[in-house]
Amino acid sequence: MRAVQHLLPYLLFSLFIVFAVSLILPYSMDEFSQFSPITCLYYPNNKLNIFREACGKYDLTLSLPFLGQWILPLRAFYYVGSLQALAYFPLFLLWESPLSARFLGMIWLIAEAHVLSLLFPGVRRKWMFLGLIGFFFYFLMHVVDRGPIGPHFFLIYLSYWLLCEWITTLQLRYILWLSFITVLGLWLKPTYAGPLVGVLIVGFVHFSKHFGTLFASKQSAAKFFIQLTAGVLAFGFFAAPIFLARINGGPAYYSIFREGGWMPLADVLQGKIFAGHSWGMLWNMWHANALGRWEPVPHPTMLSILYTLVTLLCIPGLMLGLVVSRKLAFRQMVEPVAFFVIFLVVLGSVLLSTTAWAVHHLILAFPFLILSGVSLFDVCRHALQRVWKGWYVAGCAVLLVNILAFATYFRQPIRTDDSFSRQSIHQILYDKHLSSTYLYVLVDFGMYYYQGLYGNRDQAVLFILPLDKQEQISQLKEIAAAHHRKLLFVHQTGWSTTDKALITSSFDLQRCAAVPENFSWQILLEKDKSGDSPCRSAAASAPAERTLSTILW
């Protein structure tokens, strides 16, 4: 009960943040892709989707002697595990709303603040939480989580805490938990392997501090190696389903860990790294487009450059100032320096990667920047009698650029497929009659995971992108006839790869009158036998493009 009382203010504040952000920032389809197993589990008719992102498409198979073949629903996407969906499902059952998905991001942020306060007891959890929220780029990526980012970062912090606790206490439970947590991270996303190496490297720094204690006697050394062996064996046991499973009966799942590549050295020497998408996002971190709201990434502005410079140079600037002013010696800052070097290495790997293109790749390095900053503050707290004035200067600079980021981000344009009109469409599609009578065919990017996850239980959502072949038309007709439903198409009015002329020539369709003609998302549906349309009766109460009711949906 006491724990609930301590947690309640964080949860209430997080709810306020989620509602406030959602009134300004429409939902992005990619926020919900990590929950796709729920789309098929909770909505049985969604299994009619045999097209793009079909149910079961990403399941793994595991063949065991004498036990036959097992289907493992371990993935939500090609390179994203279903761990986040498992964590979200109880909350989803309590609150079937896109707001609950964003609320989950804030819950992960609270959990991160808690683990960081365990790592650095001198910084109270509430200040850690407020500090993470104040880091605009980091905070917003948790609320609008397209990674998944929240559980990824939480597991990084938790892994480092468990590693430190094991090295300090040599209690077996810590390394066993570390083995289990490592498997969860790799299940969540194979890219967890990169930051994990960084955690182990900095963990070696912590190990070096306790080397004398760990090997003070033969008994303690033997205990160390026995527990290390137990941890490795535990990791192998927990990871077996992931490493032995196969993708659709084909290659082993671990083969995905070898995918991707690096920019050739010749391209790096020619400076092509500076023309890459990731490099552009690095200098536009606070721009809406850099967070996937608008394309393409514009040229950096003076303010966006200032934001990136302050973010990247604040910690090394503090370190340099502490050394020059002789407040601290370099040997006292080994751990903060190690964290910052790992940050630069991970950031550099993202910039050099041929498969990194989005901001949720770029941000993978930032937990180490946060660990570096908090670790440095913790060192200063123990070594200095009073707060060094450099911290006030750095704090003011960081606070200023993040206030500017908050002030300007929500005034930037939103790309068409993420507009608020889509939420009005979603509200219409929740209609009981439409959900039970029609097949919802989504033919443009931006709607599937959103509509598939939050709708009437009777809905059947199909995703075809692009719809441009007569064969697809024939399949739609067969599915509709077999399940005694008519067809309803949801499309964008702007750029699209779907052949809309093929759709309109193949079916007798009418535009949904409940959707204003100026909306970027529109509905075309087959006429009812009676000649009436549910959309016509709803036209009088058509939702505005951005109202509280559309946010709640």
C-alpha positions as CSV (number, residue, x, y, z in Angstrom):
1,M,0.0,0.0,0.0
2,R,2.9,2.3,0.8
3,A,4.5,1.6,-2.5
4,V,1.2,2.5,-4.3
5,Q,1.1,5.8,-2.4
6,H,4.6,6.6,-3.5
7,L,3.9,5.6,-7.1
8,L,0.5,7.4,-7.5
9,P,1.8,11.0,-8.0
10,Y,4.1,9.7,-10.8
11,L,1.2,7.9,-12.5
12,L,-1.2,10.9,-12.2
13,F,1.4,13.2,-13.6
14,S,2.1,10.8,-16.4
15,L,-1.6,10.6,-17.3
16,F,-1.7,14.4,-17.5
17,I,1.3,14.4,-19.8
18,V,-0.2,11.7,-22.0
19,F,-3.5,13.6,-22.4
20,A,-1.7,16.9,-23.0
21,V,0.7,15.5,-25.7
22,S,-2.1,13.6,-27.4
23,L,-4.2,16.8,-27.8
24,I,-1.4,18.3,-29.8
25,L,0.3,15.3,-31.4
26,P,-1.8,12.7,-33.4
27,Y,-1.1,9.0,-33.2
28,S,1.4,7.4,-35.5
29,M,0.7,3.9,-36.8
30,D,4.2,2.8,-36.0
31,E,3.6,3.4,-32.3
32,F,1.4,0.3,-32.3
33,S,3.3,-2.1,-34.5
34,Q,5.0,-3.5,-31.5
35,F,1.6,-4.6,-30.2
36,S,0.5,-6.5,-33.3
37,P,0.1,-9.9,-31.6
38,I,-2.8,-8.4,-29.7
39,T,-4.4,-7.3,-33.0
40,C,-4.8,-11.0,-33.9
41,L,-5.4,-12.4,-30.4
42,Y,-8.1,-9.9,-29.3
43,Y,-9.9,-9.4,-32.6
44,P,-10.6,-12.9,-34.1
45,N,-11.9,-11.5,-37.4
46,N,-8.6,-9.7,-38.1
47,K,-7.2,-13.2,-38.9
48,L,-9.0,-12.8,-42.3
49,N,-6.1,-10.5,-43.3
50,I,-4.0,-12.7,-45.5
51,F,-2.1,-9.8,-47.1
52,R,0.5,-7.5,-45.6
53,E,1.3,-8.0,-41.9
54,A,-1.0,-11.1,-41.8
55,C,-1.6,-12.8,-38.5
56,G,1.1,-15.4,-37.8
57,K,3.4,-14.0,-40.4
58,Y,6.2,-13.4,-37.9
59,D,5.7,-16.5,-35.8
60,L,8.8,-18.7,-35.2
61,T,8.9,-22.5,-35.4
62,L,10.8,-24.8,-32.9
63,S,11.3,-28.5,-33.6
64,L,12.1,-30.6,-30.6
65,P,12.9,-34.4,-30.6
66,F,9.8,-36.5,-29.6
67,L,7.8,-33.3,-29.0
68,G,7.2,-32.3,-32.6
69,Q,7.1,-28.8,-34.0
70,W,5.9,-25.8,-31.9
71,I,4.7,-22.4,-33.1
72,L,6.2,-19.6,-31.0
73,P,4.5,-16.2,-31.2
74,L,7.8,-14.5,-30.2
75,R,7.7,-11.7,-32.8
76,A,5.6,-8.6,-33.4
77,F,7.5,-7.6,-36.4
78,Y,10.4,-8.9,-38.5
79,Y,13.0,-7.6,-36.0
80,V,10.9,-6.8,-33.0
81,G,9.9,-9.4,-30.4
82,S,6.5,-9.7,-28.7
83,L,7.8,-8.8,-25.2
84,Q,6.3,-5.3,-25.4
85,A,2.9,-6.7,-26.4
86,L,3.1,-9.1,-23.5
87,A,3.8,-6.2,-21.1
88,Y,1.0,-4.1,-22.6
89,F,-1.7,-6.7,-22.8
90,P,-3.0,-6.3,-19.1
91,L,-3.1,-2.5,-19.5
92,F,-4.8,-2.9,-22.8
93,L,-7.6,-5.1,-21.3
94,L,-8.1,-2.4,-18.6
95,W,-8.0,0.6,-21.0
96,E,-8.6,-0.1,-24.7
97,S,-7.3,3.2,-26.0
98,P,-4.2,4.5,-27.9
99,L,-3.7,6.7,-24.8
100,S,-2.9,3.6,-22.8
101,A,0.0,2.7,-25.2
102,R,1.4,6.2,-24.6
103,F,0.8,5.8,-20.9
104,L,2.9,2.6,-21.0
105,G,5.8,4.7,-22.4
106,M,5.6,6.9,-19.3
107,I,5.5,3.8,-17.0
108,W,8.8,2.7,-18.6
109,L,10.2,6.2,-17.9
110,I,9.2,5.9,-14.3
111,A,10.8,2.5,-14.1
112,E,14.0,3.9,-15.7
113,A,14.1,6.7,-13.1
114,H,13.7,4.2,-10.3
115,V,16.6,2.0,-11.5
116,L,18.8,5.0,-12.1
117,S,18.1,6.2,-8.5
118,L,19.2,2.7,-7.3
119,L,22.4,3.0,-9.3
120,F,23.1,6.5,-7.9
121,P,21.4,6.7,-4.5
122,G,22.5,10.4,-4.1
123,V,19.9,11.4,-6.8
124,R,16.3,11.0,-5.6
125,R,13.9,9.3,-7.9
126,K,11.6,12.3,-8.3
127,W,14.4,14.5,-9.6
128,M,15.6,11.7,-11.9
129,F,12.1,11.4,-13.3
130,L,11.8,15.1,-13.8
131,G,15.2,15.2,-15.4
132,L,14.3,12.5,-17.9
133,I,11.1,14.4,-18.8
134,G,13.1,17.6,-19.2
135,F,15.3,16.0,-21.8
136,F,12.8,16.7,-24.6
137,F,14.1,14.4,-27.3
138,Y,14.4,11.4,-24.9
139,F,11.1,12.0,-23.2
140,L,9.0,12.4,-26.4
141,M,10.5,9.2,-27.8
142,H,9.0,7.4,-24.8
143,V,5.5,8.8,-25.2
144,V,5.5,8.3,-29.0
145,D,7.4,5.1,-28.8
146,R,8.2,3.7,-32.3
147,G,11.1,1.6,-31.2
148,P,10.3,0.0,-28.8
149,I,12.4,2.4,-26.8
150,G,11.0,2.3,-23.2
151,P,11.6,-1.4,-22.4
152,H,14.9,-1.3,-24.3
153,F,16.3,1.5,-22.1
154,F,14.9,0.1,-18.9
155,L,16.6,-3.2,-19.5
156,I,19.9,-1.5,-20.3
157,Y,19.8,0.4,-16.9
158,L,18.6,-2.7,-15.1
159,S,21.4,-4.9,-16.6
160,Y,24.0,-2.5,-15.4
161,W,22.5,-2.3,-11.9
162,L,22.4,-6.1,-11.7
163,L,26.0,-6.4,-13.0
164,C,27.2,-3.9,-10.4
165,E,25.3,-5.6,-7.6
166,W,26.7,-9.0,-8.5
167,I,30.3,-7.8,-8.7
168,T,29.8,-6.0,-5.3
169,T,28.0,-8.7,-3.4
170,L,28.7,-12.0,-5.3
171,Q,25.2,-13.1,-4.8
172,L,24.1,-15.7,-7.3
173,R,20.6,-14.3,-7.8
174,Y,22.0,-11.1,-9.4
175,I,23.9,-12.9,-12.2
176,L,20.9,-15.3,-12.8
177,W,18.6,-12.3,-13.2
178,L,21.2,-10.6,-15.4
179,S,21.1,-13.7,-17.7
180,F,17.4,-13.6,-17.9
181,I,17.2,-9.9,-18.5
182,T,19.8,-10.2,-21.3
183,V,17.6,-12.7,-23.0
184,L,14.5,-10.5,-22.6
185,G,16.5,-7.6,-24.3
186,L,17.6,-9.8,-27.2
187,W,14.0,-11.1,-27.5
188,L,12.7,-7.5,-27.5
189,K,15.1,-6.5,-30.4
190,P,18.4,-7.9,-31.7
191,T,19.9,-4.4,-31.6
192,Y,20.0,-4.8,-27.8
193,A,23.2,-6.7,-28.4
194,G,25.1,-3.5,-29.2
195,P,24.3,-1.5,-26.1
196,L,24.7,-4.7,-24.0
197,V,28.3,-4.9,-25.1
198,G,28.7,-1.3,-23.8
199,V,27.1,-2.3,-20.5
200,L,29.7,-5.1,-20.1
201,I,32.6,-2.8,-21.0
202,V,31.7,-0.3,-18.4
203,G,30.9,-3.2,-16.0
204,F,34.5,-4.2,-16.4
205,V,35.5,-0.8,-15.0
206,H,33.4,-1.5,-12.0
207,F,35.0,-5.0,-11.9
208,S,38.5,-3.5,-11.8
209,K,37.6,-1.5,-8.7
210,H,36.6,-4.6,-6.8
211,F,39.3,-6.9,-8.3
212,G,41.2,-7.0,-5.0
213,T,38.2,-8.1,-3.0
214,L,36.9,-10.6,-5.6
215,F,40.3,-12.4,-5.7
216,A,41.4,-11.8,-2.1
217,S,41.3,-15.5,-1.5
218,K,41.0,-18.8,-3.5
219,Q,37.5,-19.2,-2.1
220,S,36.2,-15.9,-3.3
221,A,37.8,-16.4,-6.7
222,A,36.3,-19.8,-7.0
223,K,32.9,-18.4,-6.0
224,F,33.3,-15.8,-8.7
225,F,34.0,-18.2,-11.5
226,I,31.4,-20.7,-10.4
227,Q,28.7,-18.0,-10.4
228,L,29.9,-16.7,-13.8
229,T,29.6,-20.2,-15.2
230,A,26.1,-20.5,-13.7
231,G,25.2,-17.2,-15.4
232,V,26.4,-18.3,-18.8
233,L,24.6,-21.6,-18.5
234,A,21.4,-19.9,-17.4
235,F,21.7,-17.5,-20.4
236,G,22.0,-20.5,-22.7
237,F,18.9,-22.2,-21.1
238,F,16.8,-19.0,-21.3
239,A,18.0,-18.1,-24.8
240,A,17.5,-21.6,-26.3
241,P,14.0,-20.9,-27.8
242,I,15.2,-17.8,-29.5
243,F,18.5,-19.2,-30.9
244,L,17.0,-22.6,-31.9
245,A,13.8,-21.3,-33.4
246,R,13.5,-20.8,-37.2
247,I,11.8,-18.2,-39.3
248,N,8.8,-19.8,-41.1
249,G,10.7,-23.2,-41.0
250,G,13.6,-21.7,-42.9
251,P,16.8,-20.0,-41.5
252,A,17.5,-19.9,-37.8
253,Y,16.2,-16.8,-36.0
254,Y,19.7,-15.9,-34.8
255,S,20.6,-15.2,-38.5
256,I,18.8,-11.9,-38.1
257,F,21.6,-10.8,-35.7
258,R,24.0,-10.9,-38.7
259,E,21.8,-8.7,-40.9
260,G,22.7,-5.1,-41.6
261,G,26.0,-3.6,-42.7
262,W,28.3,-0.7,-42.4
263,M,29.1,2.1,-44.8
264,P,32.2,1.2,-46.8
265,L,35.5,2.9,-45.7
266,A,35.8,4.5,-49.1
267,D,32.4,6.2,-48.6
268,V,33.4,7.3,-45.1
269,L,36.6,8.9,-46.4
270,Q,34.6,10.7,-49.1
271,G,32.4,12.2,-46.4
272,K,29.2,10.4,-47.4
273,I,28.4,9.9,-43.7
274,F,27.6,13.6,-43.6
275,A,25.0,13.2,-46.4
276,G,23.2,10.3,-44.6
277,H,19.7,10.4,-43.2
278,S,21.0,9.6,-39.6
279,W,23.4,12.5,-39.8
280,G,20.6,14.9,-40.8
281,M,18.4,13.7,-37.9
282,L,21.3,14.2,-35.4
283,W,21.3,17.9,-36.2
284,N,17.5,18.1,-36.2
285,M,16.7,16.1,-33.1
286,W,14.0,18.5,-32.0
287,H,12.3,18.9,-35.4
288,A,9.0,17.1,-35.9
289,N,10.3,15.5,-39.0
290,A,13.2,14.0,-37.2
291,L,10.6,12.2,-35.0
292,G,8.8,10.9,-38.0
293,R,6.2,13.6,-38.3
294,W,7.3,15.1,-41.6
295,E,9.5,14.2,-44.5
296,P,12.1,14.9,-45.7
297,V,14.5,16.1,-43.0
298,P,15.1,19.8,-43.6
299,H,18.4,21.6,-43.4
300,P,19.4,22.3,-39.8
301,T,18.4,25.6,-38.2
302,M,20.5,27.6,-35.8
303,L,18.3,26.5,-32.9
304,S,18.4,22.8,-33.9
305,I,22.2,23.0,-34.2
306,L,22.4,24.7,-30.8
307,Y,20.2,21.9,-29.3
308,T,22.5,19.2,-30.6
309,L,25.7,21.0,-29.6
310,V,24.5,21.5,-26.1
311,T,23.3,17.9,-25.9
312,L,26.6,16.4,-27.2
313,L,29.1,18.8,-25.6
314,C,27.6,19.4,-22.1
315,I,29.0,16.3,-20.4
316,P,32.6,16.5,-21.9
317,G,32.6,20.2,-21.3
318,L,31.9,19.6,-17.6
319,M,34.6,16.9,-17.4
320,L,37.1,19.2,-19.0
321,G,36.1,22.1,-16.7
322,L,36.5,19.9,-13.6
323,V,39.9,18.7,-14.7
324,V,41.2,22.2,-15.7
325,S,39.9,23.8,-12.5
326,R,41.5,20.9,-10.6
327,K,38.3,20.0,-8.9
328,L,38.7,16.4,-9.9
329,A,41.5,14.2,-11.3
330,F,40.9,12.2,-14.4
331,R,41.2,8.9,-12.5
332,Q,38.1,9.9,-10.5
333,M,36.1,10.2,-13.6
334,V,36.9,6.8,-15.2
335,E,33.3,5.6,-15.1
336,P,31.7,8.7,-16.5
337,V,34.3,8.9,-19.2
338,A,33.8,5.2,-20.1
339,F,30.0,5.8,-20.4
340,F,30.6,8.8,-22.7
341,V,33.0,6.9,-24.9
342,I,30.4,4.1,-25.2
343,F,27.9,6.7,-26.1
344,L,30.1,8.0,-28.9
345,V,30.8,4.4,-30.2
346,V,27.1,3.5,-30.3
347,L,26.2,6.8,-31.9
348,G,29.0,6.3,-34.5
349,S,27.8,2.8,-35.2
350,V,24.3,4.2,-35.9
351,L,25.6,6.9,-38.2
352,L,27.7,4.3,-40.1
353,S,25.0,1.7,-40.3
354,T,23.4,1.1,-43.7
355,T,20.1,0.0,-42.1
356,A,19.7,2.8,-39.6
357,W,17.3,5.5,-40.9
358,A,15.0,6.5,-38.1
359,V,15.2,8.5,-35.0
360,H,14.4,5.4,-32.8
361,H,17.8,4.1,-34.1
362,L,19.6,7.3,-33.4
363,I,18.4,7.4,-29.8
364,L,19.8,4.0,-28.9
365,A,23.1,5.7,-27.8
366,F,21.5,8.1,-25.4
367,P,21.1,5.9,-22.3
368,F,24.9,6.0,-22.1
369,L,24.9,9.8,-22.3
370,I,22.4,9.9,-19.4
371,L,24.5,7.4,-17.4
372,S,27.6,9.5,-18.1
373,G,26.0,12.6,-16.8
374,V,24.4,11.1,-13.7
375,S,27.6,9.2,-12.9
376,L,29.6,12.4,-13.2
377,F,27.2,14.2,-10.9
378,D,27.5,11.3,-8.4
379,V,31.3,11.5,-8.5
380,C,31.1,15.3,-7.8
381,R,28.6,14.8,-5.0
382,H,31.1,12.5,-3.2
383,A,34.3,14.4,-4.0
384,L,33.3,18.0,-3.7
385,Q,32.0,19.8,-0.6
386,R,29.7,22.1,-2.6
387,V,28.1,22.1,-6.0
388,W,30.6,23.3,-8.6
389,K,29.4,26.4,-10.4
390,G,29.9,24.7,-13.8
391,W,26.9,22.6,-13.0
392,Y,24.7,25.7,-12.8
393,V,26.0,26.9,-16.2
394,A,25.5,23.5,-17.8
395,G,22.1,23.1,-16.2
396,C,20.9,26.5,-17.4
397,A,22.1,25.7,-21.0
398,V,20.4,22.3,-21.0
399,L,17.2,23.7,-19.6
400,L,17.1,26.5,-22.1
401,V,17.5,24.4,-25.2
402,N,14.9,21.9,-24.0
403,I,12.4,24.6,-23.3
404,L,12.9,25.9,-26.8
405,A,12.4,22.4,-28.1
406,F,9.1,22.0,-26.2
407,A,8.0,25.4,-27.4
408,T,8.7,24.8,-31.1
409,Y,8.1,21.1,-31.7
410,F,4.3,21.2,-31.5
411,R,4.0,24.1,-33.9
412,Q,5.6,22.2,-36.7
413,P,3.6,20.6,-39.6
414,I,2.3,17.0,-39.4
415,R,2.6,14.7,-42.3
416,T,-0.6,13.6,-44.1
417,D,-0.8,10.0,-43.0
418,D,-0.5,11.1,-39.3
419,S,-3.1,13.8,-39.4
420,F,-5.9,14.1,-36.9
421,S,-8.5,13.3,-39.6
422,R,-7.4,9.7,-39.3
423,Q,-8.6,9.6,-35.7
424,S,-12.0,10.9,-36.9
425,I,-12.1,8.0,-39.4
426,H,-11.3,5.6,-36.6
427,Q,-14.2,6.9,-34.6
428,I,-16.6,6.3,-37.5
429,L,-15.2,2.7,-38.0
430,Y,-16.0,1.9,-34.4
431,D,-19.7,1.8,-35.5
432,K,-21.3,-1.5,-34.6
433,H,-23.1,-1.9,-37.9
434,L,-20.1,-1.1,-40.0
435,S,-17.8,-3.4,-37.9
436,S,-20.1,-6.4,-38.3
437,T,-21.2,-5.8,-41.9
438,Y,-18.0,-4.7,-43.7
439,L,-14.4,-5.8,-44.3
440,Y,-12.2,-2.8,-43.6
441,V,-9.6,-2.7,-46.4
442,L,-6.8,-0.3,-45.6
443,V,-4.9,0.6,-48.8
444,D,-2.5,3.3,-47.6
445,F,0.2,3.5,-45.0
446,G,-0.6,5.0,-41.6
447,M,-3.8,3.2,-40.5
448,Y,-3.4,-0.5,-40.1
449,Y,-1.8,-1.0,-36.6
450,Y,-3.9,1.8,-35.2
451,Q,-7.3,0.5,-36.5
452,G,-6.4,-3.1,-36.0
453,L,-5.6,-2.7,-32.3
454,Y,-8.4,-0.3,-31.3
455,G,-11.8,-1.0,-32.7
456,N,-15.0,-2.9,-32.3
457,R,-14.6,-6.6,-31.4
458,D,-16.5,-7.5,-34.6
459,Q,-14.2,-5.7,-37.0
460,A,-12.1,-7.4,-39.7
461,V,-9.2,-5.3,-40.8
462,L,-7.2,-6.1,-44.0
463,F,-4.1,-4.3,-45.0
464,I,-3.1,-4.3,-48.7
465,L,-0.3,-1.9,-49.8
466,P,-0.2,-1.4,-52.7
467,L,-3.5,-2.6,-54.0
468,D,-2.8,-2.6,-57.7
469,K,-3.5,-6.1,-59.1
470,Q,-6.7,-7.7,-60.3
471,E,-5.7,-10.8,-58.4
472,Q,-6.0,-8.9,-55.1
473,I,-9.4,-7.7,-56.2
474,S,-10.5,-11.3,-56.8
475,Q,-9.2,-12.3,-53.4
476,L,-11.1,-9.5,-51.7
477,K,-14.3,-10.6,-53.4
478,E,-13.8,-14.2,-52.4
479,I,-13.2,-13.3,-48.7
480,A,-16.2,-10.9,-48.6
481,A,-18.5,-13.6,-50.2
482,A,-17.2,-16.3,-47.9
483,H,-17.9,-14.3,-44.8
484,H,-21.0,-12.5,-46.0
485,R,-19.6,-9.0,-45.7
486,K,-19.3,-6.0,-48.0
487,L,-16.1,-4.0,-48.6
488,L,-15.1,-0.7,-47.1
489,F,-11.9,1.0,-48.3
490,V,-9.9,3.5,-46.2
491,H,-7.5,5.6,-48.2
492,Q,-5.5,8.8,-48.3
493,T,-6.3,11.6,-50.8
494,G,-2.7,12.5,-51.3
495,W,0.3,10.5,-52.3
496,S,-0.4,6.8,-52.6
497,T,1.0,3.7,-54.4
498,T,-2.5,2.1,-54.6
499,D,-4.4,2.0,-57.8
500,K,-7.6,3.7,-56.8
501,A,-9.0,3.7,-60.3
502,L,-8.8,-0.1,-60.1
503,I,-10.8,-0.1,-56.9
504,T,-13.5,2.2,-58.1
505,S,-13.9,0.3,-61.4
506,S,-14.2,-3.1,-59.6
507,F,-16.8,-2.2,-57.1
508,D,-20.0,-0.1,-56.8
509,L,-18.7,2.3,-54.1
510,Q,-19.9,5.5,-52.5
511,R,-18.0,8.1,-50.4
512,C,-18.7,8.1,-46.7
513,A,-20.7,11.3,-46.2
514,A,-19.7,11.5,-42.5
515,V,-16.2,12.4,-43.5
516,P,-15.6,16.0,-44.6
517,E,-14.3,16.3,-48.1
518,N,-11.2,18.3,-46.9
519,F,-10.0,15.5,-44.7
520,S,-6.8,13.8,-45.8
521,W,-8.2,10.3,-45.0
522,Q,-11.4,9.2,-46.7
523,I,-13.8,6.2,-46.8
524,L,-15.3,4.4,-49.8
525,L,-17.8,1.7,-49.2
526,E,-20.1,-0.6,-51.0
527,K,-23.7,0.4,-51.0
528,D,-26.2,-1.2,-48.7
529,K,-28.9,-3.3,-50.3
530,S,-31.5,-1.0,-48.9
531,G,-29.7,1.9,-50.6
532,D,-29.0,3.5,-47.3
533,S,-25.6,4.0,-45.7
534,P,-24.5,4.2,-42.1
535,C,-22.3,7.0,-43.1
536,R,-25.2,9.1,-44.4
537,S,-27.0,8.9,-41.0
538,A,-23.7,9.8,-39.3
539,A,-23.0,12.8,-41.5
540,A,-24.9,15.2,-39.2
541,S,-22.6,14.4,-36.3
542,A,-19.4,14.1,-38.2
543,P,-16.4,14.6,-35.9
544,A,-14.2,17.6,-36.2
545,E,-10.6,17.0,-37.3
546,R,-9.2,17.6,-33.8
547,T,-11.5,17.4,-30.7
548,L,-11.2,15.8,-27.3
549,S,-13.6,13.0,-28.5
550,T,-11.2,12.0,-31.3
551,I,-8.3,12.0,-28.9
552,L,-10.1,9.7,-26.5
553,W,-10.6,7.3,-29.4
